[in-house]
Amino acid sequence: MTRAPVQTSEELFAPVGNGIELCYQTFGDPDGDPLLLVMGLGGPMNWWDPDLCRALARAGFYVVRYDNRDTGRSTVLEGKVSRATLVRAFGGARVRTPYDMRDLAEDAFGLLDHLGLPAAHVAGVSMGGMIVQTMAITHPQRVLSMTSIMSTTGKRTVGWQHPSLLPALLGGRRPGRAAYVRSSVAIWTLIGSPGYPQTREQVEERANETYDRGVSAEGVLRQMLAVITQPSRGERLRSVRVPTLVIHGLADKMVHVSGGRATAAAVPGAELLLIDGMGHDLPRELFGTFVAGLRRTADRALK
């Protein structure tokens, strides 16, 4: 049986306040259940695979994916973050940041305002999980359900990075497409899912698409600073009452599974889904699992 094509918009732009403009795209029927997908550190919206977006649309969602500020075709800010500042922040020192997790959450709400959506189901990966957690804390009336994927509460003693990753995370990148693609292959080899490995060709294809949409090394550092300096949300997450799903890979080196466990423990009634062989990516083989989980969680909000 041939599936009917899913309505897909072109890439559009939304002013969300404070001089920020977000690039976004939608999939599915606008009358479906609104679902906002929030990507992680340095990840533009194309890291939400369009096949996954279409599968979510077929499951009844009106899917919205977008580039965070400092990523892809959204507004890229000016200014530099020194490696010394990052190291001090890693060590727990107080440093000034261009923006924080609340600002990124407000960007997301600004996008919902632009789309005329008073509330939405929200799902976020890694830093995106931190953003949707912040959304559920700060404006719970606008969050219908929350799915936090391979993320953490911000508490320093959970969700840590494997020490072997630090040189790659803090090391500088050479300019140019070829260097970006090489570094992407290197990092995804380190953090990808060992149980569901991507081919080199798949990683290179996505890296080339990402480079063409626009990359900002300084933007990644600004986002990283927001992540490093975030406060723990553990206590505030106890006030969250929307249906919540926490998904985490047991082989995640970028955000240790303790971050997912802590998130699920903090949110009353949260479902915790731990997946063997999953690292810090969204393997195609698990798309069915992700769609079923998000649909199940959204349906809890409709009862």
TAJOPE-V259530 format. One record per pair of residues at least 6 apart in sequence whose C-alpha atoms are under 8 Angstrom apart, sorted by the first residue. I is the first residue (numbers start at 0). J is the second residue. D is the distance in whole Angstrom. If there is no record, write none. Layout:
# TAJOPE-V259530
i->I j->J d->D
i->I j->J d->D
This chain:
# TAJOPE-V259530
i->5 j->26 d->7
i->5 j->27 d->5
i->5 j->28 d->8
i->5 j->53 d->6
i->5 j->56 d->7
i->5 j->57 d->7
i->6 j->26 d->6
i->6 j->27 d->5
i->6 j->28 d->7
i->7 j->24 d->7
i->7 j->25 d->6
i->7 j->26 d->5
i->7 j->27 d->6
i->8 j->24 d->6
i->8 j->25 d->5
i->8 j->26 d->7
i->9 j->24 d->6
i->9 j->25 d->8
i->10 j->22 d->6
i->10 j->23 d->6
i->10 j->24 d->5
i->11 j->22 d->6
i->11 j->23 d->5
i->11 j->24 d->6
i->12 j->20 d->6
i->12 j->21 d->6
i->12 j->22 d->4
i->12 j->23 d->6
i->12 j->73 d->8
i->13 j->20 d->5
i->13 j->21 d->5
i->13 j->22 d->6
i->13 j->23 d->8
i->13 j->110 d->6
i->13 j->113 d->6
i->14 j->20 d->4
i->14 j->21 d->6
i->14 j->109 d->8
i->14 j->110 d->8
i->14 j->113 d->7
i->15 j->21 d->7
i->15 j->106 d->6
i->15 j->107 d->8
i->15 j->108 d->8
i->15 j->109 d->4
i->15 j->110 d->6
i->15 j->112 d->8
i->15 j->113 d->7
i->16 j->106 d->8
i->16 j->109 d->7
i->19 j->68 d->7
i->19 j->73 d->8
i->19 j->74 d->6
i->19 j->106 d->8
i->20 j->68 d->8
i->20 j->73 d->6
i->20 j->74 d->5
i->21 j->65 d->7
i->21 j->66 d->6
i->21 j->67 d->7
i->21 j->68 d->7
i->21 j->72 d->7
i->21 j->73 d->4
i->21 j->74 d->7
i->21 j->106 d->8
i->21 j->110 d->7
i->22 j->65 d->6
i->22 j->66 d->6
i->22 j->71 d->8
i->22 j->72 d->6
i->22 j->73 d->5
i->23 j->44 d->8
i->23 j->63 d->7
i->23 j->64 d->6
i->23 j->65 d->4
i->23 j->66 d->6
i->24 j->63 d->6
i->24 j->64 d->6
i->24 j->65 d->6
i->25 j->61 d->7
i->25 j->62 d->5
i->25 j->63 d->5
i->25 j->64 d->6
i->26 j->52 d->7
i->26 j->53 d->6
i->26 j->56 d->6
i->26 j->61 d->6
i->26 j->62 d->5
i->26 j->63 d->7
i->27 j->53 d->7
i->27 j->56 d->5
i->27 j->57 d->7
i->27 j->59 d->8
i->27 j->60 d->7
i->27 j->61 d->5
i->27 j->62 d->6
i->28 j->56 d->7
i->28 j->60 d->7
i->28 j->61 d->6
i->29 j->61 d->5
i->30 j->61 d->7
i->31 j->56 d->8
i->31 j->59 d->6
i->31 j->60 d->5
i->31 j->61 d->5
i->32 j->59 d->6
i->32 j->60 d->5
i->32 j->61 d->5
i->32 j->119 d->7
i->32 j->120 d->8
i->33 j->60 d->6
i->33 j->61 d->5
i->33 j->62 d->6
i->33 j->63 d->8
i->33 j->116 d->8
i->33 j->118 d->8
i->33 j->119 d->5
i->33 j->120 d->6
i->34 j->60 d->6
i->34 j->61 d->6
i->34 j->62 d->5
i->34 j->63 d->6
i->34 j->119 d->6
i->34 j->120 d->5
i->34 j->121 d->6
i->34 j->122 d->7
i->35 j->62 d->6
i->35 j->63 d->5
i->35 j->64 d->6
i->35 j->119 d->7
i->35 j->120 d->6
i->35 j->121 d->5
i->35 j->122 d->6
i->36 j->47 d->8
i->36 j->62 d->7
i->36 j->63 d->6
i->36 j->64 d->5
i->36 j->65 d->7
i->36 j->121 d->6
i->36 j->122 d->5
i->36 j->123 d->6
i->37 j->44 d->8
i->37 j->64 d->7
i->37 j->65 d->7
i->37 j->67 d->8
i->37 j->121 d->8
i->37 j->122 d->6
i->37 j->123 d->4
i->37 j->124 d->6
i->37 j->127 d->5
i->37 j->128 d->7
i->37 j->130 d->8
i->37 j->131 d->7
i->38 j->44 d->6
i->38 j->46 d->7
i->38 j->47 d->7
i->38 j->65 d->8
i->38 j->66 d->8
i->38 j->67 d->7
i->38 j->123 d->6
i->38 j->124 d->5
i->38 j->125 d->7
i->38 j->126 d->7
i->38 j->127 d->5
i->38 j->128 d->8
i->39 j->123 d->7
i->39 j->124 d->5
i->39 j->125 d->5
i->39 j->126 d->4
i->39 j->127 d->5
i->39 j->128 d->8
i->40 j->125 d->7
i->40 j->126 d->6
i->40 j->127 d->8
i->40 j->219 d->7
i->40 j->222 d->6
i->40 j->223 d->7
i->41 j->69 d->8
i->41 j->70 d->6
i->41 j->218 d->8
i->41 j->219 d->5
i->41 j->222 d->7
i->42 j->66 d->8
i->42 j->70 d->7
i->42 j->71 d->8
i->43 j->65 d->7
i->43 j->66 d->5
i->43 j->67 d->7
i->43 j->70 d->6
i->43 j->71 d->5
i->43 j->209 d->7
i->44 j->64 d->6
i->44 j->65 d->5
i->44 j->66 d->5
i->44 j->71 d->8
i->45 j->205 d->8
i->45 j->208 d->8
i->45 j->209 d->7
i->46 j->205 d->8
i->47 j->64 d->7
i->51 j->283 d->8
i->51 j->286 d->6
i->51 j->290 d->8
i->52 j->62 d->7
i->54 j->290 d->7
i->55 j->62 d->7
i->55 j->290 d->6
i->56 j->62 d->6
i->58 j->290 d->7
i->58 j->294 d->7
i->66 j->72 d->7
i->66 j->73 d->6
i->67 j->73 d->7
i->67 j->103 d->7
i->67 j->106 d->8
i->68 j->74 d->5
i->68 j->75 d->6
i->68 j->76 d->8
i->68 j->103 d->8
i->68 j->106 d->8
i->69 j->75 d->4
i->69 j->76 d->6
i->69 j->215 d->7
i->69 j->218 d->5
i->69 j->219 d->7
i->69 j->221 d->8
i->69 j->222 d->8
i->70 j->213 d->7
i->70 j->214 d->6
i->70 j->215 d->7
i->70 j->218 d->7
i->70 j->219 d->8
i->71 j->209 d->7
i->71 j->212 d->5
i->71 j->213 d->5
i->71 j->214 d->6
i->71 j->215 d->8
i->72 j->212 d->6
i->72 j->213 d->6
i->75 j->215 d->8
i->75 j->218 d->7
i->76 j->218 d->7
i->78 j->217 d->8
i->79 j->217 d->6
i->79 j->221 d->8
i->80 j->217 d->7
i->80 j->220 d->6
i->80 j->221 d->7
i->82 j->169 d->7
i->84 j->94 d->7
i->85 j->224 d->7
i->87 j->93 d->8
i->87 j->94 d->8
i->88 j->94 d->6
i->88 j->224 d->7
i->88 j->227 d->6
i->88 j->228 d->7
i->89 j->227 d->6
i->91 j->228 d->8
i->93 j->228 d->8
i->94 j->228 d->8
i->96 j->221 d->7
i->96 j->224 d->7
i->96 j->225 d->7
i->97 j->221 d->7
i->98 j->221 d->8
i->98 j->225 d->6
i->99 j->225 d->5
i->99 j->226 d->8
i->99 j->228 d->8
i->99 j->229 d->7
i->100 j->129 d->7
i->100 j->130 d->6
i->100 j->133 d->7
i->100 j->225 d->6
i->100 j->226 d->7
i->100 j->229 d->7
i->101 j->130 d->7
i->101 j->133 d->7
i->101 j->134 d->8
i->103 j->130 d->6
i->104 j->130 d->5
i->104 j->131 d->7
i->104 j->133 d->6
i->104 j->134 d->6
i->105 j->134 d->8
i->108 j->134 d->8
i->111 j->117 d->7
i->111 j->118 d->7
i->111 j->119 d->8
i->117 j->141 d->6
i->118 j->140 d->7
i->118 j->141 d->4
i->118 j->142 d->5
i->118 j->143 d->6
i->119 j->141 d->6
i->119 j->142 d->5
i->119 j->143 d->5
i->119 j->144 d->7
i->120 j->142 d->6
i->120 j->143 d->5
i->120 j->144 d->5
i->120 j->145 d->6
i->120 j->297 d->7
i->121 j->131 d->6
i->121 j->142 d->7
i->121 j->143 d->7
i->121 j->144 d->6
i->121 j->145 d->5
i->121 j->146 d->6
i->122 j->128 d->7
i->122 j->131 d->7
i->122 j->145 d->6
i->122 j->146 d->4
i->122 j->147 d->6
i->122 j->148 d->7
i->123 j->129 d->7
i->123 j->130 d->7
i->123 j->131 d->6
i->123 j->146 d->6
i->123 j->147 d->5
i->123 j->148 d->6
i->124 j->147 d->6
i->124 j->148 d->5
i->124 j->149 d->6
i->124 j->150 d->6
i->125 j->147 d->8
i->125 j->148 d->6
i->125 j->149 d->5
i->125 j->150 d->4
i->125 j->151 d->7
i->125 j->254 d->8
i->126 j->150 d->7
i->126 j->226 d->7
i->127 j->147 d->8
i->127 j->150 d->8
i->128 j->146 d->7
i->128 j->147 d->5
i->128 j->148 d->6
i->128 j->149 d->7
i->128 j->150 d->5
i->128 j->151 d->7
i->129 j->147 d->8
i->129 j->150 d->7
i->129 j->151 d->7
i->129 j->152 d->7
i->129 j->153 d->8
i->131 j->145 d->7
i->131 j->146 d->8
i->131 j->147 d->7
i->132 j->145 d->7
i->132 j->147 d->7
i->132 j->236 d->7
i->133 j->232 d->8
i->134 j->142 d->7
i->135 j->141 d->8
i->135 j->142 d->6
i->135 j->145 d->7
i->135 j->239 d->6
i->135 j->241 d->8
i->136 j->235 d->7
i->136 j->236 d->7
i->136 j->238 d->7
i->136 j->239 d->6
i->139 j->239 d->7
i->139 j->241 d->8
i->142 j->241 d->7
i->143 j->241 d->6
i->143 j->242 d->8
i->143 j->297 d->7
i->143 j->300 d->6
i->144 j->241 d->5
i->144 j->242 d->5
i->144 j->243 d->6
i->144 j->296 d->7
i->144 j->297 d->6
i->144 j->300 d->6
i->145 j->241 d->7
i->145 j->242 d->6
i->145 j->243 d->5
i->145 j->244 d->6
i->145 j->296 d->8
i->146 j->243 d->6
i->146 j->244 d->5
i->146 j->245 d->6
i->146 j->246 d->7
i->146 j->293 d->7
i->146 j->296 d->8
i->147 j->243 d->8
i->147 j->244 d->6
i->147 j->245 d->5
i->147 j->246 d->6
i->147 j->259 d->8
i->148 j->245 d->6
i->148 j->246 d->5
i->148 j->247 d->6
i->148 j->259 d->8
i->149 j->245 d->8
i->149 j->246 d->6
i->149 j->247 d->5
i->149 j->248 d->7
i->149 j->251 d->8
i->149 j->254 d->6
i->149 j->256 d->7
i->149 j->258 d->8
i->149 j->259 d->6
i->149 j->279 d->7
i->150 j->158 d->7
i->150 j->247 d->7
i->150 j->254 d->6
i->150 j->258 d->6
i->150 j->259 d->6
i->151 j->157 d->7
i->151 j->158 d->5
i->151 j->254 d->7
i->151 j->257 d->8
i->151 j->258 d->4
i->151 j->259 d->6
i->151 j->261 d->7
i->151 j->262 d->6
i->152 j->158 d->8
i->152 j->231 d->6
i->152 j->232 d->5
i->152 j->233 d->6
i->152 j->258 d->6
i->152 j->259 d->8
i->152 j->261 d->7
i->152 j->262 d->6
i->153 j->226 d->8
i->153 j->229 d->6
i->153 j->230 d->6
i->153 j->231 d->4
i->153 j->232 d->6
i->153 j->233 d->8
i->154 j->230 d->7
i->154 j->231 d->5
i->154 j->232 d->7
i->154 j->233 d->7
i->155 j->231 d->8
i->157 j->255 d->7
i->157 j->257 d->5
i->157 j->258 d->5
i->157 j->261 d->7
i->158 j->254 d->5
i->158 j->255 d->4
i->158 j->256 d->6
i->158 j->257 d->5
i->158 j->258 d->4
i->158 j->259 d->7
i->159 j->253 d->7
i->159 j->254 d->5
i->159 j->255 d->5
i->159 j->258 d->8
i->160 j->252 d->6
i->160 j->253 d->5
i->160 j->254 d->5
i->160 j->255 d->6
i->161 j->252 d->5
i->161 j->253 d->6
i->161 j->254 d->8
i->161 j->255 d->8
i->164 j->189 d->8
i->164 j->252 d->8
i->164 j->253 d->7
i->167 j->186 d->7
i->172 j->178 d->7
i->172 j->179 d->7
i->172 j->182 d->7
i->172 j->216 d->8
i->173 j->179 d->7
i->176 j->207 d->7
i->176 j->210 d->7
i->179 j->206 d->7
i->179 j->210 d->7
i->180 j->203 d->6
i->180 j->206 d->5
i->180 j->207 d->7
i->183 j->202 d->7
i->183 j->203 d->8
i->183 j->206 d->6
i->184 j->199 d->7
i->184 j->202 d->6
i->184 j->203 d->7
i->187 j->202 d->8
i->189 j->252 d->8
i->190 j->251 d->7
i->190 j->252 d->6
i->190 j->253 d->6
i->190 j->278 d->6
i->190 j->279 d->6
i->190 j->280 d->8
i->191 j->197 d->8
i->191 j->251 d->8
i->191 j->277 d->8
i->191 j->278 d->5
i->191 j->279 d->5
i->191 j->280 d->6
i->192 j->250 d->7
i->192 j->251 d->7
i->192 j->276 d->6
i->192 j->277 d->4
i->192 j->278 d->4
i->192 j->279 d->6
i->192 j->280 d->6
i->192 j->282 d->7
i->193 j->250 d->7
i->193 j->276 d->6
i->193 j->277 d->7
i->193 j->278 d->7
i->194 j->275 d->7
i->194 j->276 d->4
i->194 j->277 d->6
i->195 j->276 d->7
i->195 j->277 d->7
i->195 j->282 d->6
i->195 j->284 d->7
i->196 j->282 d->8
i->197 j->282 d->8
i->233 j->261 d->8
i->233 j->262 d->7
i->233 j->265 d->6
i->234 j->265 d->7
i->236 j->262 d->8
i->236 j->265 d->6
i->236 j->266 d->5
i->237 j->265 d->5
i->237 j->266 d->5
i->237 j->267 d->6
i->238 j->266 d->7
i->238 j->267 d->8
i->239 j->266 d->6
i->239 j->267 d->7
i->240 j->266 d->7
i->240 j->267 d->7
i->241 j->300 d->7
i->242 j->268 d->7
i->242 j->269 d->7
i->242 j->296 d->6
i->242 j->297 d->7
i->242 j->299 d->6
i->242 j->300 d->6
i->243 j->266 d->7
i->243 j->268 d->7
i->243 j->269 d->5
i->243 j->270 d->6
i->243 j->296 d->6
i->244 j->263 d->8
i->244 j->269 d->6
i->244 j->270 d->5
i->244 j->271 d->6
i->244 j->272 d->7
i->244 j->292 d->7
i->244 j->293 d->8
i->244 j->296 d->6
i->245 j->259 d->6
i->245 j->262 d->7
i->245 j->263 d->6
i->245 j->269 d->7
i->245 j->270 d->6
i->245 j->271 d->5
i->245 j->272 d->6
i->246 j->259 d->7
i->246 j->271 d->6
i->246 j->272 d->5
i->246 j->273 d->6
i->246 j->274 d->8
i->247 j->256 d->6
i->247 j->259 d->6
i->247 j->271 d->8
i->247 j->272 d->6
i->247 j->273 d->5
i->247 j->274 d->6
i->247 j->277 d->8
i->248 j->256 d->7
i->248 j->273 d->6
i->248 j->274 d->5
i->248 j->275 d->6
i->248 j->276 d->7
i->248 j->277 d->4
i->248 j->278 d->5
i->248 j->279 d->7
i->249 j->255 d->8
i->249 j->256 d->6
i->249 j->273 d->6
i->249 j->274 d->6
i->249 j->275 d->5
i->249 j->276 d->6
i->249 j->277 d->6
i->249 j->278 d->7
i->250 j->256 d->8
i->250 j->275 d->7
i->250 j->276 d->6
i->250 j->277 d->5
i->250 j->278 d->5
i->250 j->279 d->8
i->251 j->277 d->7
i->251 j->278 d->4
i->251 j->279 d->5
i->252 j->278 d->7
i->252 j->279 d->7
i->253 j->278 d->8
i->253 j->279 d->6
i->254 j->279 d->7
i->259 j->271 d->8
i->260 j->271 d->7
i->263 j->269 d->5
i->263 j->270 d->7
i->263 j->271 d->6
